[in-house]
Amino acid sequence: MKKFETIVVERTGPTLVLTLDRPHRRNAISLGMMSELIEAVHAAESDSESRTIVITGTPDYFSAGADLTEAIEIRSATDGARYFGRWHALNAALESSSKPVIAAVEGFFMTGGLELALACDLRVAGEGSTFAITSARIGTVAGAGGTQRLPRLVGIANALDILFSAEPIDAAKALRIGLINRLTEKGGALDAAKAMGEVYAQRAPLSLAYVKRAVHRGMQMDLASAIEFETFLVTTIYGTRDKQEGISAFLEKRRPAFEGA
């Protein structure tokens, strides 16, 4: 595995774990970290052994948010477009990856860190985790997709409550409103995410990739267009070897041997 300066990359079974590693800044997300995450996610596309990507932090915190020593240097619309363009590229890399991407969260998980996790497919958190978008405290607006992905996930009223108050919510409320998918005991988020990866590794890779594309793209369309898009993807996958293998294995009562083709 390539060594990076701001993240640690390791594979555990079928799961590729990307650990945020800027402890001196409480994992504040810098431009350098964004670039390294993008590179690692793109590299995973050609790694057939890695079937799920998990992004995690330390046992005490996921991320304090964006690195404000960089954000304070944004003084013009041009600066802002360049800076937030990197955020958008990172989030797009996560959403467009053919593999499931899970955020495994412990401790606090603030603004840019939460926005990063919102671009993941799923979120698992340990007891005691807290979640916030604190932009209103410093006179800004969440600019890495927080105002758009959050309401799509938890609903408009819940999103506005979080954005207006700029106060943390606890893990129980995060689970109740749909901000996280699973809640574990404290310290158990990463293991739970890896267990999910073990399950996903038994499924057809192309099925997961197409499901992910259908959901993410379809949610941006009207229903009729989304159904048409779904039909296109379904008819495409029905021509794959994995589809033949999957149905044959079911009929023959054996475990399928998927190839991702």
C-alpha positions as semicolon CSV with decimal commas, in nm:
position;residue;x (nm);y (nm);z (nm)
1;M;0,000;0,000;0,000
2;K;0,121;0,349;-0,080
3;K;0,213;0,563;0,221
4;F;0,051;0,904;0,247
5;E;0,117;1,202;0,472
6;T;-0,236;1,266;0,604
7;I;-0,412;0,929;0,578
8;V;-0,325;0,568;0,652
9;V;-0,438;0,304;0,401
10;E;-0,468;-0,064;0,491
11;R;-0,672;-0,360;0,372
12;T;-0,848;-0,593;0,614
13;G;-0,998;-0,882;0,421
14;P;-1,223;-0,732;0,155
15;T;-1,232;-0,390;0,323
16;L;-1,001;-0,101;0,238
17;V;-0,973;0,124;0,544
18;L;-0,872;0,489;0,498
19;T;-0,786;0,640;0,837
20;L;-0,765;1,019;0,869
21;D;-0,425;1,089;1,027
22;R;-0,365;1,451;1,126
23;P;-0,376;1,415;1,506
24;H;-0,204;1,749;1,566
25;R;-0,504;1,916;1,395
26;R;-0,769;1,675;1,525
27;N;-0,800;1,540;1,171
28;A;-0,898;1,876;1,027
29;I;-0,940;1,821;0,654
30;S;-0,675;2,005;0,456
31;L;-0,636;2,041;0,082
32;G;-0,357;1,786;0,103
33;M;-0,582;1,538;0,279
34;M;-0,851;1,591;0,016
35;S;-0,604;1,512;-0,261
36;E;-0,477;1,200;-0,084
37;L;-0,829;1,071;-0,019
38;I;-0,919;1,125;-0,385
39;E;-0,606;0,938;-0,494
40;A;-0,674;0,647;-0,259
41;V;-1,039;0,616;-0,363
42;H;-0,949;0,626;-0,732
43;A;-0,675;0,364;-0,680
44;A;-0,930;0,136;-0,513
45;E;-1,124;0,115;-0,840
46;S;-0,856;-0,108;-0,990
47;D;-0,808;-0,311;-0,671
48;S;-1,031;-0,616;-0,712
49;E;-0,948;-0,741;-0,361
50;S;-1,096;-0,431;-0,199
51;R;-1,473;-0,462;-0,216
52;T;-1,574;-0,193;0,035
53;I;-1,409;0,135;0,138
54;V;-1,429;0,249;0,501
55;I;-1,325;0,598;0,608
56;T;-1,254;0,642;0,978
57;G;-1,070;0,858;1,229
58;T;-0,936;0,803;1,580
59;P;-1,120;0,645;1,876
60;D;-1,182;0,999;2,009
61;Y;-1,278;1,193;1,698
62;F;-1,353;1,154;1,331
63;S;-1,269;1,507;1,221
64;A;-1,288;1,859;1,361
65;G;-1,392;1,979;1,014
66;A;-1,216;2,181;0,750
67;D;-0,871;2,317;0,828
68;L;-0,958;2,678;0,911
69;T;-0,599;2,791;0,863
70;E;-0,664;2,731;0,494
71;A;-1,026;2,846;0,491
72;I;-0,939;3,186;0,637
73;E;-0,724;3,256;0,332
74;I;-1,032;3,250;0,106
75;R;-1,093;3,617;0,034
76;S;-1,265;3,621;-0,305
77;A;-1,515;3,431;-0,515
78;T;-1,225;3,299;-0,722
79;D;-1,050;3,169;-0,411
80;G;-1,375;3,011;-0,293
81;A;-1,446;2,839;-0,624
82;R;-1,097;2,689;-0,627
83;Y;-1,112;2,576;-0,264
84;F;-1,462;2,431;-0,267
85;G;-1,393;2,275;-0,605
86;R;-1,151;2,041;-0,425
87;W;-1,420;1,951;-0,171
88;H;-1,663;1,877;-0,452
89;A;-1,404;1,662;-0,628
90;L;-1,351;1,460;-0,310
91;N;-1,723;1,409;-0,251
92;A;-1,773;1,317;-0,616
93;A;-1,497;1,056;-0,589
94;L;-1,679;0,893;-0,298
95;E;-2,020;0,901;-0,461
96;S;-1,899;0,784;-0,801
97;S;-1,684;0,500;-0,668
98;S;-1,817;0,163;-0,782
99;K;-1,765;0,029;-0,429
100;P;-1,978;0,088;-0,118
101;V;-1,822;0,362;0,097
102;I;-1,888;0,362;0,472
103;A;-1,794;0,627;0,729
104;A;-1,707;0,466;1,065
105;V;-1,731;0,735;1,330
106;E;-1,626;0,768;1,693
107;G;-1,625;1,084;1,903
108;F;-1,697;1,426;1,755
109;F;-1,766;1,475;1,392
110;M;-1,793;1,840;1,292
111;T;-1,889;2,047;0,986
112;G;-1,648;1,946;0,707
113;G;-1,603;1,605;0,869
114;L;-1,979;1,556;0,868
115;E;-2,001;1,682;0,510
116;L;-1,738;1,426;0,410
117;A;-1,940;1,150;0,576
118;L;-2,259;1,270;0,406
119;A;-2,094;1,192;0,072
120;C;-2,031;0,834;0,189
121;D;-2,300;0,578;0,114
122;L;-2,349;0,472;0,475
123;R;-2,254;0,593;0,823
124;V;-2,187;0,381;1,134
125;A;-2,124;0,547;1,470
126;G;-2,022;0,442;1,819
127;E;-2,210;0,544;2,133
128;G;-2,103;0,886;2,254
129;S;-2,047;1,028;1,906
130;T;-2,170;1,380;1,841
131;F;-2,255;1,548;1,512
132;A;-2,271;1,915;1,415
133;I;-2,240;2,168;1,136
134;T;-2,113;2,476;1,314
135;S;-2,082;2,720;1,024
136;A;-2,333;2,965;1,173
137;R;-2,100;3,009;1,472
138;I;-1,825;3,157;1,254
139;G;-2,035;3,351;1,006
140;T;-2,017;3,110;0,715
141;V;-2,238;2,856;0,537
142;A;-2,149;2,489;0,500
143;G;-1,989;2,475;0,155
144;A;-1,895;2,110;0,103
145;G;-2,248;1,993;0,029
146;G;-2,390;2,018;0,381
147;T;-2,687;2,235;0,289
148;Q;-2,782;1,993;0,010
149;R;-2,697;1,639;0,121
150;L;-2,813;1,682;0,481
151;P;-3,179;1,768;0,400
152;R;-3,191;1,492;0,139
153;L;-3,088;1,251;0,413
154;V;-3,275;1,370;0,725
155;G;-3,548;1,594;0,581
156;I;-3,568;1,973;0,553
157;A;-3,686;2,051;0,907
158;N;-3,424;1,833;1,077
159;A;-3,150;1,974;0,854
160;L;-3,248;2,335;0,925
161;D;-3,259;2,266;1,297
162;I;-2,900;2,134;1,283
163;L;-2,780;2,419;1,059
164;F;-2,958;2,698;1,250
165;S;-2,850;2,591;1,598
166;A;-2,493;2,491;1,511
167;E;-2,516;2,269;1,820
168;P;-2,411;1,904;1,836
169;I;-2,669;1,627;1,834
170;D;-2,604;1,293;1,999
171;A;-2,582;0,954;1,834
172;A;-2,930;0,845;1,945
173;K;-3,090;1,141;1,768
174;A;-2,863;1,094;1,466
175;L;-2,991;0,737;1,435
176;R;-3,354;0,841;1,486
177;I;-3,351;1,102;1,208
178;G;-3,152;0,885;0,967
179;L;-2,820;1,067;0,981
180;I;-2,647;0,740;1,068
181;N;-2,745;0,390;0,962
182;R;-2,617;0,191;1,258
183;L;-2,524;0,266;1,618
184;T;-2,274;0,044;1,798
185;E;-2,120;0,035;2,142
186;K;-1,844;0,292;2,194
187;G;-1,539;0,185;2,000
188;G;-1,731;-0,058;1,782
189;A;-1,796;0,148;1,468
190;L;-1,496;0,032;1,267
191;D;-1,555;-0,336;1,343
192;A;-1,922;-0,297;1,248
193;A;-1,825;-0,131;0,920
194;K;-1,580;-0,412;0,844
195;A;-1,852;-0,668;0,917
196;M;-2,077;-0,490;0,667
197;G;-1,792;-0,509;0,417
198;E;-1,769;-0,886;0,469
199;V;-2,136;-0,918;0,376
200;Y;-2,105;-0,692;0,071
201;A;-1,804;-0,895;-0,048
202;Q;-2,039;-1,192;-0,095
203;R;-2,258;-0,994;-0,336
204;A;-2,203;-0,932;-0,706
205;P;-1,968;-0,633;-0,748
206;L;-2,149;-0,504;-1,057
207;S;-2,483;-0,527;-0,878
208;L;-2,355;-0,305;-0,597
209;A;-2,198;-0,061;-0,840
210;Y;-2,516;-0,033;-1,047
211;V;-2,740;-0,006;-0,741
212;K;-2,525;0,278;-0,612
213;R;-2,539;0,458;-0,946
214;A;-2,914;0,406;-0,979
215;V;-2,984;0,550;-0,635
216;H;-2,747;0,847;-0,646
217;R;-2,838;0,952;-1,000
218;G;-3,204;0,858;-0,975
219;M;-3,259;1,078;-0,670
220;Q;-3,168;1,380;-0,881
221;M;-3,435;1,297;-1,145
222;D;-3,811;1,301;-1,166
223;L;-3,964;0,958;-1,107
224;A;-4,037;0,878;-1,473
225;S;-3,680;0,961;-1,578
226;A;-3,539;0,767;-1,284
227;I;-3,740;0,457;-1,373
228;E;-3,617;0,484;-1,732
229;F;-3,259;0,510;-1,603
230;E;-3,313;0,211;-1,375
231;T;-3,443;0,007;-1,668
232;F;-3,135;0,094;-1,871
233;L;-2,905;-0,025;-1,592
234;V;-3,106;-0,341;-1,531
235;T;-3,112;-0,443;-1,896
236;T;-2,737;-0,378;-1,913
237;I;-2,654;-0,596;-1,613
238;Y;-2,871;-0,879;-1,746
239;G;-2,607;-0,924;-2,017
240;T;-2,324;-0,990;-1,770
241;R;-2,158;-1,318;-1,675
242;D;-2,226;-1,247;-1,309
243;K;-2,601;-1,237;-1,374
244;Q;-2,580;-1,580;-1,540
245;E;-2,369;-1,712;-1,255
246;G;-2,595;-1,567;-0,987
247;I;-2,918;-1,713;-1,124
248;S;-2,752;-2,045;-1,209
249;A;-2,613;-2,072;-0,855
250;F;-2,955;-1,998;-0,708
251;L;-3,123;-2,264;-0,919
252;E;-2,845;-2,513;-0,844
253;K;-2,853;-2,430;-0,469
254;R;-2,482;-2,338;-0,446
255;R;-2,282;-2,028;-0,356
256;P;-2,218;-1,804;-0,660
257;A;-1,862;-1,726;-0,773
258;F;-1,886;-1,368;-0,894
259;E;-1,613;-1,221;-1,114
260;G;-1,726;-0,860;-1,145
261;A;-1,789;-0,906;-1,517
